[in-house]
């Protein structure tokens, strides 16, 4: 879960069916993360992308939001809001409501549009006018839905021009009638035909006269009526009069109004407003997450806690722009990020160039070492693990899932690399406009072919790792191992990243260093990684 995105609904990553991809053909050289992925292992042994991991305050474990058994986190509903007007309720009120309160005005509009025939209104609507109450702007709260008066005002405003034109025509006709009556009383000749005759004589040429217009309209009407009998496209047309009475659909004739509104055919009696159309809009919950490992040790373990108002953090408010959560312990903001910059294989050995970046505003000292991770626990026995990782989510954005086989023997012989010190992260906008990559010379000259040729890995020493270079908040490591046997599944290898705590290192984690260490030993917090290719 990348909590830096605007969280209109939680969780952001909905549980949907992902496509499981088979392993692509072997590639001699590959750049970027299109064919290699780095996952972080939570305290339940589930590998997950860094964006779906959380790090509780002062915790030495990770927790992910994956929907795998056993889960690493629990969710609690803190509040709920209406998706239409964004009015919100606390957890107790939302549990009692469940849905947005029924909008009676919308129901009346629904009946007038879709049920034109006369029905006897059910008794439940006898006091509908009392329940509407005073309308409020953009509100779906109880007893305050959009009132019928608002709909009536909008209709009148839309038809205002037509109404004014009709009134002006009516006034002109009344004035003309008065002049006709006055002319009949004042003289013995007819006034109205004389007026029309005078007007027609002033129309101009004969082709532009009112009489010619009336004759053309009459001829066109006869032509349209005659064309109705001619088939068009092999189908005959049918003239439907607008003044004819509407007929009911034969499928709903004889069914009571209650049955139509309840979407049933048994004629059951109406019990509540929730059973009537239109269907109520369900409230959307806002959830908080807690770490199961922290809860078992008696600590709160809060990972993500939303605010009560869903608009808090939006730019429409005066303050708090971008502050969507009361607490956000996403691991992507605290834990160093490991990515595969380059990797290649010669058929027997595989070389990786790993890039590690510091996302925090403090100094971080770290190193890579061997990992004792042996896979996820089985359903039958939690103490047993399986190296087969099935339906594993490797990309949280594209929802890409793969099947991988974990090689647990390849990384057991890796010696810990030299410790590197990463400087605080810089603003990413400062890097805009730079034409050349700011990387150490050893990294820019790193060639996978030369590394595989000079590598000393063998069956006795199956893997090796070393620090290639570092600059500012980034460091590059080299990992070489024997290529596993070719299978239809993706290959995976466990690795661990060890971060030093104390002496000014990784202070943003709030982890206190252990005092029981002997001599000058440093305290390192270890997190398991899984590299998949």
C-alpha positions in Angstrom: 0.0 0.0 0.0 1.5 3.3 -1.1 -0.1 5.6 1.3 1.3 8.7 -0.4 -1.5 8.5 -2.9 -4.8 10.3 -2.2 -6.8 7.7 -0.2 -10.4 8.3 -1.2 -11.1 4.7 -0.3 -9.1 2.3 1.8 -7.4 0.0 1.1 -6.1 1.4 -2.1 -5.1 -1.9 -3.5 -8.4 -3.9 -3.9 -8.3 -7.6 -3.7 -8.8 -8.7 -7.3 -7.8 -11.7 -9.4 -4.3 -11.2 -10.7 -2.8 -12.9 -13.7 -0.2 -15.5 -12.9 2.6 -15.3 -15.5 5.0 -18.1 -16.4 8.7 -17.6 -16.6 9.8 -15.8 -19.8 12.6 -17.1 -21.9 16.1 -16.8 -20.6 17.7 -13.4 -21.4 21.5 -12.9 -21.8 21.3 -9.3 -20.5 18.5 -7.4 -18.8 18.3 -3.9 -17.4 15.8 -2.5 -14.9 13.1 -4.3 -13.0 11.1 -5.7 -15.9 12.4 -9.2 -15.4 13.8 -9.1 -11.8 12.0 -8.1 -8.6 13.0 -7.6 -5.0 10.5 -8.5 -2.3 10.6 -7.8 1.5 9.6 -10.6 3.9 7.2 -9.8 6.7 7.1 -11.4 10.2 4.7 -14.1 8.9 7.2 -15.1 6.2 5.2 -13.6 3.2 7.4 -11.9 0.6 5.7 -8.6 -0.6 6.7 -5.5 -2.5 8.0 -2.7 -0.4 5.0 -0.5 -1.2 2.7 -3.1 0.6 4.9 -3.3 3.7 4.7 -1.4 7.0 7.2 -0.8 9.7 5.7 -0.2 13.2 7.3 2.4 15.5 10.5 1.0 17.1 9.8 -2.5 15.7 12.4 -4.9 14.3 9.8 -6.7 12.1 7.8 -5.8 9.0 4.1 -6.3 8.4 2.5 -6.5 5.0 -1.1 -6.0 3.8 -1.1 -9.2 1.6 -4.2 -11.4 1.7 -2.3 -14.5 2.5 -2.5 -17.0 5.4 -1.7 -16.3 8.1 -2.2 -12.6 7.8 0.4 -10.2 9.2 -2.0 -7.3 10.0 -5.6 -6.8 11.2 -8.0 -4.1 10.1 -10.4 -2.0 12.1 -13.1 0.3 10.9 -12.6 3.8 12.3 -15.2 5.7 10.3 -17.3 5.7 7.1 -18.3 8.3 4.6 -20.8 8.9 1.8 -19.2 8.6 -1.6 -21.6 11.2 -3.0 -21.5 14.1 -0.6 -18.4 13.0 1.6 -20.4 13.4 4.8 -18.8 11.1 7.4 -19.8 9.2 10.5 -17.9 7.5 13.3 -17.7 3.7 13.6 -20.7 3.4 15.9 -23.0 5.5 13.8 -21.8 3.9 10.6 -22.5 0.5 12.0 -26.1 1.4 12.8 -26.7 3.1 9.5 -24.8 0.8 7.1 -26.0 2.8 4.1 -26.6 6.4 3.1 -30.1 7.4 4.4 -32.8 7.1 1.8 -33.4 10.1 -0.4 -37.1 10.5 -0.6 -37.0 13.2 -3.2 -35.0 11.0 -5.5 -37.6 8.2 -4.9 -40.4 10.6 -5.9 -38.6 11.5 -9.1 -38.1 7.8 -9.8 -41.8 7.1 -9.4 -42.8 10.0 -11.6 -40.4 8.9 -14.4 -40.7 5.2 -14.5 -44.1 4.5 -13.0 -46.5 6.8 -15.1 -49.6 4.7 -14.4 -51.7 5.5 -11.4 -51.0 3.4 -8.4 -52.1 3.6 -4.8 -49.2 4.9 -2.8 -48.1 2.6 -0.1 -48.9 3.6 3.5 -45.2 4.1 4.3 -45.1 7.3 2.2 -48.0 9.0 3.9 -45.6 11.2 5.9 -43.0 11.6 3.2 -43.4 15.4 3.1 -42.7 15.6 6.9 -39.6 13.5 6.5 -38.0 15.7 3.8 -37.6 18.7 6.1 -35.4 21.6 5.2 -33.1 20.9 2.3 -29.3 21.3 2.7 -26.8 21.8 -0.1 -24.9 18.7 -1.2 -26.0 16.7 1.9 -27.2 13.1 2.3 -27.7 13.2 6.0 -30.8 11.8 7.7 -34.0 13.8 7.2 -32.2 16.3 4.9 -32.1 14.7 1.3 -32.3 16.9 -1.8 -35.9 18.2 -1.7 -38.4 18.3 -4.5 -38.3 22.1 -4.5 -34.8 22.1 -5.7 -35.7 19.9 -8.7 -38.7 22.1 -9.4 -36.6 25.3 -9.3 -34.1 23.8 -11.7 -36.9 22.7 -14.1 -38.4 26.2 -14.0 -35.1 27.8 -14.6 -34.4 25.5 -17.6 -37.9 26.3 -19.1 -37.9 30.0 -18.3 -37.1 31.1 -21.9 -39.9 28.9 -23.4 -42.3 30.2 -20.8 -41.5 33.8 -21.5 -41.9 33.2 -25.3 -45.3 31.5 -24.7 -46.5 34.4 -22.5 -45.5 37.0 -25.1 -47.4 35.0 -27.8 -50.4 34.8 -25.5 -50.3 38.6 -24.9 -50.1 39.3 -28.6 -53.0 37.0 -29.4 -55.1 38.7 -26.7 -54.3 42.1 -28.0 -55.2 41.0 -31.6 -58.5 39.6 -30.3 -59.3 42.9 -28.6 -58.5 44.8 -31.8 -60.8 42.5 -33.7 -63.7 43.0 -31.3 -63.1 46.8 -31.3 -63.1 46.9 -35.1 -66.4 44.9 -35.3 -68.1 47.4 -33.0 -66.8 50.5 -34.7 -67.5 49.6 -38.3 -69.7 47.3 -40.4 -66.8 45.5 -42.2 -64.7 42.7 -40.8 -61.5 44.0 -39.2 -59.5 40.8 -38.6 -59.4 39.5 -42.2 -58.5 43.0 -43.4 -55.5 43.1 -41.0 -54.3 39.7 -42.3 -54.8 40.8 -45.9 -52.8 44.0 -45.3 -50.0 42.0 -43.6 -49.9 39.5 -46.5 -49.6 42.3 -49.0 -46.5 43.6 -47.3 -44.7 40.2 -47.2 -42.8 41.0 -50.4 -42.5 38.6 -53.4 -45.1 35.9 -53.9 -42.5 33.2 -53.1 -41.9 34.8 -49.7 -45.5 35.3 -48.7 -47.2 33.7 -45.7 -49.6 31.9 -48.1 -46.7 30.2 -49.9 -45.2 29.1 -46.6 -48.5 27.6 -45.4 -48.8 25.7 -48.7 -45.3 24.4 -48.5 -45.8 23.2 -44.9 -49.1 21.4 -45.9 -47.3 19.8 -48.9 -44.5 18.6 -46.7 -46.9 17.1 -44.2 -48.6 15.1 -46.9 -45.2 13.9 -48.2 -44.2 12.7 -44.7 -47.5 11.0 -44.2 -47.1 9.2 -47.6 -43.6 8.2 -46.9 -44.6 6.3 -43.7 -46.0 3.5 -45.8 -42.7 2.9 -47.6 -40.3 0.4 -46.0 -36.8 1.7 -45.0 -34.0 -0.8 -44.8 -36.4 -3.7 -45.2 -38.5 -2.7 -42.2 -41.8 -0.9 -42.1 -42.2 2.2 -40.1 -45.0 2.7 -37.6 -46.5 6.1 -36.8 -46.8 6.6 -33.0 -48.9 9.5 -31.8 -47.6 11.5 -28.9 -51.2 12.0 -27.7 -51.9 8.3 -27.5 -52.1 6.7 -24.0 -49.1 4.8 -22.9 -49.5 1.1 -22.5 -47.9 -1.0 -19.8 -45.4 -3.7 -20.7 -47.2 -7.0 -20.8 -44.7 -8.6 -18.5 -45.6 -6.3 -15.6 -49.4 -6.1 -16.1 -51.3 -7.4 -13.1 -48.4 -7.0 -10.7 -48.9 -4.7 -7.8 -46.9 -1.6 -7.2 -45.3 -3.0 -4.1 -43.9 -6.0 -6.0 -42.3 -3.7 -8.6 -40.7 -1.5 -6.0 -39.5 -4.5 -4.0 -38.2 -6.2 -7.1 -40.1 -9.3 -6.1 -43.0 -11.2 -7.6 -44.6 -12.6 -4.5 -46.4 -9.4 -3.5 -44.7 -9.2 -0.1 -45.7 -6.3 2.1 -43.3 -3.4 2.5 -41.4 -3.6 5.8 -38.9 -0.7 5.7 -37.6 2.0 3.4 -34.4 0.1 2.7 -36.4 -2.4 0.6 -37.6 0.2 -1.9 -36.1 1.5 -5.0 -33.8 3.3 -5.6 -31.4 1.1 -3.7 -29.5 2.8 -0.8 -25.8 3.7 -1.4 -23.5 1.8 1.0 -21.1 3.8 3.2 -17.5 3.4 2.4 -15.4 2.5 5.4 -12.0 4.0 6.4 -9.9 1.4 8.1 -6.8 1.4 10.3 -4.2 -1.4 10.3 -2.3 -2.9 13.2 0.6 -5.4 13.3 -0.2 -8.8 14.8 3.3 -9.3 16.1 3.2 -6.0 18.0 -0.3 -6.7 19.4 0.9 -10.1 20.7 3.7 -8.3 22.6 1.3 -5.9 24.3 2.0 -2.8 22.1 -0.5 -0.9 20.0 1.2 -1.7 16.7 -0.7 1.0 14.8 0.5 1.0 11.2 -2.1 3.2 9.4 -4.8 5.3 11.0 -7.0 7.5 8.9 -8.6 10.8 9.8 -12.3 11.1 10.5 -13.0 13.6 7.7 -12.2 12.1 4.3 -11.5 15.7 3.0 -8.7 16.4 5.5 -5.5 16.6 3.4 -7.2 17.9 0.3 -6.1 21.1 -1.3 -9.6 22.5 -1.0 -9.0 23.1 2.7 -6.8 25.9 4.1 -4.4 23.7 6.1 -3.1 20.2 6.2 -2.5 19.7 2.5 -1.3 16.2 1.8 -1.7 15.0 5.4 -4.2 12.3 4.8 -3.5 10.1 7.8 -3.2 10.5 11.5 -0.4 8.0 11.3 1.4 6.4 8.4 4.0 3.8 9.0 4.6 2.7 5.4 7.9 1.0 5.0 8.6 2.8 1.8 9.2 6.0 3.8 11.6 4.4 6.4 13.3 1.3 5.0 16.1 1.5 2.4 14.9 0.5 -1.0 16.7 -2.3 -2.9 16.3 -2.6 -6.7 17.9 -4.6 -9.4 19.8 -2.2 -11.8 21.3 -4.8 -14.0 21.6 -8.6 -14.2 22.8 -11.2 -16.7 23.6 -14.9 -17.0 26.0 -17.0 -19.0 24.0 -20.2 -18.5 25.9 -21.4 -15.4 26.3 -18.3 -13.3 24.1 -15.2 -12.7 25.3 -11.7 -11.8 23.2 -8.9 -10.2 23.9 -5.3 -9.7 21.7 -4.1 -6.8 21.0 -0.5 -6.0 20.2 0.6 -2.5 18.8 4.1 -1.7 18.1 5.9 1.6 14.6 7.4 1.8 15.0 9.0 5.2 16.3 12.4 6.3 19.1 10.8 8.4 22.2 8.8 8.0 21.8 5.0 7.5 24.6 2.4 7.7 23.8 -1.0 6.2 25.3 -4.1 4.6 24.1 -7.2 2.8 24.5 -10.7 4.4 23.2 -14.2 4.2 19.6 -15.1 5.0 18.1 -18.0 6.9 14.7 -17.6 5.2 13.4 -21.0 3.9 10.0 -20.0 2.5 6.4 -19.6 3.6 4.8 -21.8 6.2 2.5 -24.6 5.2 -1.2 -24.8 5.9 -1.0 -28.0 7.9 2.0 -27.0 10.2 3.3 -23.5 10.8 6.7 -24.9 11.8 7.3 -26.4 8.3 8.1 -24.2 5.4 8.0 -24.8 1.6 10.4 -23.3 -1.0 7.6 -23.2 -3.6 6.2 -19.7 -3.6 2.9 -19.8 -5.5 0.8 -16.9 -6.8 3.3 -14.4 -5.4 2.6 -10.7 -6.0 5.7 -9.0 -7.3 4.4 -5.7 -8.7 1.7 -3.8 -6.7 0.9 -1.5 -9.6 0.3 -4.0 -12.3 -0.9 -6.8 -10.0 1.6 -9.2 -11.6 1.8 -12.5 -9.8 4.3 -15.3 -10.5 5.2 -18.8 -9.2 8.8 -19.1 -8.0 11.1 -21.7 -6.5 13.3 -20.5 -3.7 17.0 -21.7 -3.7 17.8 -21.8 0.0 21.3 -23.3 -0.4 22.7 -20.7 -2.7 22.8 -17.8 -0.2 23.8 -19.5 3.0 27.5 -19.1 2.1 27.4 -15.4 1.4 29.8 -13.4 3.5 28.6 -10.1 4.9 29.7 -7.1 2.7 31.4 -4.0 3.9 29.2 -1.6 5.8 28.4 1.6 3.8 27.0 4.8 5.1 24.3 6.4 3.1 23.7 10.2 3.4 20.2 11.6 3.9 17.9 11.6 0.9 17.8 14.8 -1.2 14.7 16.4 -2.8 13.9 14.6 -6.1 13.1 17.9 -7.8 16.7 18.9 -7.4 17.7 16.1 -9.8 15.5 17.5 -12.6 17.4 18.8 -15.6 20.5 16.8 -15.1 21.8 15.2 -18.3 24.3 12.8 -16.9 23.8 10.1 -14.2 25.6 10.9 -11.0 27.1 7.5 -10.2 30.6 6.4 -9.1 33.1 5.4 -11.7 33.2 1.8 -10.6 29.5 1.5 -11.1 29.5 3.1 -14.6 32.3 0.7 -15.7 30.6 -2.4 -14.2 30.2 -5.0 -16.9 28.3 -8.2 -16.3 30.3 -10.3 -18.8 33.6 -9.4 -17.1 32.1 -10.1 -13.6 30.9 -13.6 -14.7 34.3 -14.3 -16.3 36.3 -13.3 -13.2 33.9 -14.8 -10.6 35.2 -17.5 -8.3 31.8 -19.0 -7.4 31.6 -22.8 -7.6 29.8 -25.7 -6.1 31.9 -25.2 -2.9 31.1 -21.5 -2.8 27.8 -21.0 -4.6 27.5 -17.2 -4.2 29.4 -14.1 -3.3 28.5 -10.4 -2.6 30.5 -7.2 -2.4 30.1 -3.5 -2.3 30.8 -1.9 -5.7 30.5 1.8 -4.8 28.4 4.4 -3.1 27.6 8.1 -3.5 25.5 10.4 -1.4 22.2 8.5 -0.5 22.8 5.5 -2.8 25.0 2.4 -2.9 25.6 -0.4 -5.3 26.3 -4.1 -4.5 27.3 -7.0 -6.6 25.8 -10.4 -6.2 27.0 -13.5 -8.1 25.6 -17.0 -7.7 25.3 -20.3 -9.5 22.4 -20.5 -11.9 19.7 -22.8 -10.6 18.4 -25.6 -12.7 16.1 -24.5 -15.5 12.4 -24.8 -14.6 9.1 -23.3 -15.8 8.9 -21.3 -12.6 10.7 -18.1 -11.7 14.0 -18.5 -9.7 14.3 -16.9 -6.3 17.1 -16.5 -3.8 16.9 -15.2 -0.2 19.1 -12.3 1.0 19.2 -10.1 4.1 19.8 -6.4 4.5 21.3 -5.5 7.9 20.8 -1.9 9.1 22.8 -0.5 12.0 20.9 1.2 14.9 22.6 3.5 17.3 25.5 6.0 16.8 23.3 8.2 14.7 22.3 5.5 12.2 18.6 5.0 11.2 17.2 7.3 13.9 13.9 7.6 12.1 13.0 4.0 13.0 13.1 5.0 16.8 14.7 1.6 17.5 16.8 1.6 20.7 20.1 -0.3 20.3 20.6 -3.3 22.6 22.9 -2.8 25.5 23.8 -6.5 26.0 26.3 -6.6 23.1 29.9 -7.6 23.9 32.8 -5.2 23.3 32.5 -2.9 20.3 29.9 -5.0 18.5 27.3 -3.0 16.6 23.6 -3.6 16.8 22.1 -4.5 13.4 18.5 -5.1 12.5 18.1 -7.7 9.8 15.3 -7.8 7.2 15.0 -10.7 4.8 14.8 -10.1 1.1 13.8 -12.3 -1.9 15.2 -11.6 -5.3 13.1 -13.1 -8.1 14.1 -13.4 -11.8 
